[in-house]
Amino acid sequence: MDADRELAQDIRMFYDDPLGYIMYIFPWRTDPTIQQVPLVEPYKTRYNSEYGPDKWACEFLDQLGEEIKDRKFDGKNTVLPIRFSTSSGHGIGKSAMVSWLIMFILDTRPLAMGVVTANTSDQLRTKTWAEMAKWHHLALSSHKWEYVNSRGNMSLSRKASKDIKQKWRCDALTSRAENAESFQGLHAAPSTPFYIFDEASGIEDKIWEARFGGGTDGEPMSFDFGNPTRKSGYFYENCVGKLKHRYIVRQIDSRDVHITGKDYIRELEEDWGSESDLFKVKVRGVFPSLASVQFISDDLVMGAMHRDMVADKDDALLIGVDVARFGDNKTVIYPRIGMDAKSFPYREYNRLDNVEVTEKVIEMIHEFKLQGKNVSGLFVDGGGLGAGPVDMLRRLGYNPIDVNFGKKAPDRRYRRWGDQMWGHMRDSLLRLSLPNDIDLKMQLTQREYGLSDGGQITLESKKDMHERLGGETSSPDIADALGLTFALDIAADNTRRMFNTQPMMAQSEYDPFEVDW
């Protein structure tokens, strides 16, 4: 008997034993690159091996084997779908499991057809499908399969005639909504059509809905993995919502996985607490607690609007400038002295050019200076059209702080600097006083948020908020201007360092208020 025929007969024995297949097909005893996890009992004795998959993976694969046995698919009569939905913390080895499932199904089921996707094309190509390359290379059956990872084609297909190659394969497809048709029924009636969603929490609903037709023939299977970042969508419904009774639901805690960094996990627990949403998502594999996507509550804002506060003479004067980007937006200049954001009204303007924005900022600065108050921090949204006013203010001797909303946040609870500003603004609402302003209230309370794949707070974009709500108060220009004053912590005694116009003004006789702007 030739080697290929013997290999095929051996693989056939693992039709309903995925863990046995994984232990057989990969060189756990000889290859140090995969000898990362000591096998625990009873698996160590069962396979007479020191190394293998982590405990959670062994249990997962054993349970899959039991589901296969229960259905008794005969190659003709369609059986109920096998559906797994697994939420987890980071670093548990999801991509390795995805690779094992693909190879197990393809090797043990002639003419099986599968689709694998992830929440982003970068995740799919550089992590999910790149991991597939590693395990494909190590498998005893690798010579029977053609692995491709190019921009136009990510696939694993049987090396055979062109006709067989098109019917016995797995394709890695991006999860863009416009690609939904590619996820329609795979039509592998005599075999196994299967779907695998990696980082499933971030995959759009249209992709989930497109795969519904994939469970109508053969021995259908679906496997969904992800960090539970969103408390909405199909992944949430499958794991803990109204569809959970249709799925085999598993939740994997990173603390229980051998390969995760336990010292770093302990740091996260000390810093944020085991019940924080960040720790739940990043480590425990639990969906966040917050029931609402509203970032700032109505009660917080109303409390601040009913609070009166007189600014102390030693409090820092901070000014935030949100520069309008397009037609419906407004340029807003918002002053705050200490926790008093009420006594000194913000100003908003329509359709100002860069010179006019600069003039209005200087006008407010001079008004405060006449009252004996110097500016400790001038924060300008320097993205897009805001770059012009930032440059002009610098040339004129004013020392603006150029704030980039999209920059990575210094506070690791947040994804971007803009998210952090809003977070610090929200934290201050228990002490802050605000004007009783309906537009400001709407802008502060209507902003929604989610959690990134890393468990960081991520506010919806200005554009998305505008499209979702419509209307004049749908773009948070006033709230962003106030939020800019929380970009950095600056005390009043930093006035000279952060904002000092005298040296620059002394070098020139130019006065912007004497020019016809």
C-alpha positions, 0 to 999 in steps of 0.5 A, spaced: 500 500 500 502 506 498 503 512 503 498 516 500 493 511 501 495 509 508 494 516 510 487 516 507 485 510 511 488 513 517 485 520 516 478 516 515 478 513 522 478 520 525 471 522 521 468 523 528 474 524 532 477 531 531 481 531 537 484 524 535 485 527 528 489 534 531 493 529 535 495 525 529 496 530 523 501 534 527 508 533 529 507 534 537 512 529 539 518 532 534 517 539 532 519 544 538 515 550 535 508 547 537 510 544 543 508 550 547 502 547 551 503 541 556 497 536 555 493 535 561 489 529 563 486 525 561 488 527 554 496 526 556 494 519 557 490 518 552 494 520 546 501 518 550 504 525 548 507 531 553 504 536 548 498 538 544 492 543 544 490 547 551 485 544 555 479 548 552 481 546 545 481 539 547 474 539 550 472 543 544 474 538 539 471 532 544 464 536 544 464 537 536 466 529 536 460 528 540 455 532 536 458 529 529 456 522 532 449 524 535 447 526 528 449 520 524 450 523 517 450 518 511 452 523 506 445 523 503 440 525 508 441 532 511 442 533 518 441 539 523 447 544 523 452 543 528 453 551 531 458 553 536 459 560 538 465 561 543 466 568 546 473 569 549 478 573 552 485 575 548 490 570 547 487 563 547 489 561 541 483 562 537 486 562 530 490 556 531 483 553 532 480 556 526 486 552 522 485 546 525 477 546 524 478 547 517 483 542 516 479 537 520 473 538 516 477 538 509 481 532 510 475 527 513 470 530 508 471 529 501 468 535 497 467 539 503 466 547 502 467 552 507 468 560 508 472 563 513 472 570 515 474 576 520 471 582 522 477 586 518 481 584 512 487 585 516 485 581 521 483 575 516 490 576 512 495 577 517 492 573 523 487 568 521 489 566 514 497 567 516 496 562 522 493 557 517 499 557 513 503 555 519 498 549 520 498 547 513 505 546 512 506 542 519 500 537 517 502 530 514 497 531 509 499 538 506 502 535 500 494 534 498 492 541 499 494 548 495 494 554 500 494 561 497 494 567 500 494 573 495 490 579 494 485 576 490 485 569 492 486 566 499 484 559 499 485 552 501 483 547 495 484 540 494 490 538 489 486 535 483 482 536 477 479 543 476 472 540 477 474 537 484 478 543 486 472 548 485 468 543 490 473 541 495 476 547 498 475 553 503 475 560 501 477 566 506 473 572 504 473 579 507 466 581 511 464 587 507 457 588 507 457 588 499 461 582 499 455 578 502 453 574 496 459 570 497 456 567 503 450 564 500 449 557 501 455 553 499 451 547 496 455 541 499 449 536 499 453 530 500 458 533 504 459 538 509 458 546 508 461 550 513 462 557 516 467 560 521 467 567 523 473 570 527 472 576 531 465 575 530 463 581 534 465 586 529 462 582 523 456 586 520 449 583 520 448 582 512 454 577 512 450 573 518 444 573 514 447 571 508 450 565 511 443 563 513 442 559 507 448 555 508 444 550 513 439 547 508 443 541 506 448 536 508 452 536 514 452 543 515 457 546 521 458 553 523 463 556 528 464 563 531 469 566 535 471 572 538 472 577 544 465 580 546 466 587 545 459 589 543 452 588 546 448 587 540 448 584 533 448 576 532 454 574 536 451 577 542 444 574 540 448 567 539 452 567 545 447 570 551 441 572 547 435 570 544 438 565 539 443 562 544 438 555 545 440 554 537 448 554 539 453 550 543 455 556 547 462 556 550 466 562 554 473 562 555 477 565 560 484 567 558 486 566 566 485 559 565 489 558 558 496 556 559 499 560 553 496 567 556 501 572 560 499 571 567 503 577 569 500 582 565 493 579 566 494 581 574 496 588 572 489 589 568 485 586 574 489 590 579 488 597 575 481 596 572 478 590 577 475 584 575 468 587 574 470 592 569 468 592 562 475 592 560 477 586 564 471 582 562 472 583 554 479 582 554 480 577 559 474 573 562 470 573 555 464 576 558 460 581 554 460 588 557 455 590 563 453 597 560 446 595 558 446 602 554 450 604 548 449 612 551 456 614 553 453 620 557 447 619 561 441 624 562 442 625 569 449 626 569 448 632 564 442 635 568 445 635 574 451 639 571 446 644 568 442 645 575 449 646 579 451 653 580 459 654 581 463 661 581 470 660 578 476 661 583 481 666 581 486 661 581 483 656 577 486 655 570 482 658 564 482 653 558 479 654 551 477 649 546 476 650 539 472 645 534 473 648 527 467 646 522 469 641 517 463 642 512 456 645 511 452 644 517 457 644 522 459 650 526 465 652 529 465 653 536 469 656 541 468 654 549 471 657 555 472 653 561 475 656 568 476 650 573 469 646 573 465 652 571 463 651 564 457 655 565 458 663 567 462 664 560 458 663 554 461 659 548 460 662 541 458 658 535 459 661 528 457 658 521 461 658 515 468 662 517 474 661 513 481 660 517 482 667 518 476 669 521 476 663 526 483 665 528 480 672 529 474 670 533 479 666 538 484 672 539 478 676 540 476 671 546 483 671 549 483 679 549 476 679 552 479 675 558 485 678 558 482 685 559 478 681 565 485 680 568 485 672 566 490 669 562 489 663 558 493 657 561 491 652 555 488 653 548 486 647 545 484 647 537 482 641 533 487 641 528 484 635 524 482 637 517 480 645 516 483 646 523 490 646 521 490 653 518 487 656 525 493 652 528 498 655 524 496 662 524 495 662 531 502 660 532 505 665 527 501 670 531 505 668 538 499 664 541 501 657 543 495 653 541 495 645 543 494 642 536 489 636 538 488 630 534 481 626 535 484 620 532 490 619 535 492 613 540 489 615 547 494 616 552 489 612 557 489 605 555 481 605 557 480 609 551 482 607 543 483 614 541 484 621 544 477 624 542 474 618 546 479 619 552 477 627 552 469 625 552 471 620 558 474 625 562 469 630 560 464 625 563 468 623 569 467 631 571 460 632 570 459 630 577 463 637 579 462 641 573 457 646 572 453 647 565 449 652 562 441 650 561 442 649 553 438 644 550 443 643 544 448 642 549 444 637 552 442 633 546 449 633 543 452 630 550 447 625 551 446 622 544 453 620 542 453 612 542 459 608 543 462 601 543 468 597 545 474 596 540 476 589 539 481 590 544 476 592 549 477 600 549 471 605 549 470 607 542 465 613 541 461 613 534 464 618 529 461 625 528 459 623 521 456 617 523 452 620 529 450 626 524 447 620 519 444 617 525 440 622 528 440 628 522 437 635 524 441 641 527 443 638 533 446 631 530 453 634 530 456 634 537 460 641 535 459 644 542 460 638 546 467 637 542 469 644 543 468 643 551 471 636 550 477 639 548 478 643 554 479 636 557 485 634 552 490 635 558 491 637 565 493 644 565 494 648 572 493 655 572 500 656 574 502 653 567 500 660 564 507 662 562 509 655 559 503 653 555 501 660 553 505 666 553 504 671 547 508 677 550 515 675 547 512 673 540 508 680 540 514 684 542 518 682 536 513 685 531 509 691 531 503 687 527 497 687 531 491 683 528 486 687 531 488 693 527 488 689 520 481 689 516 480 682 516 
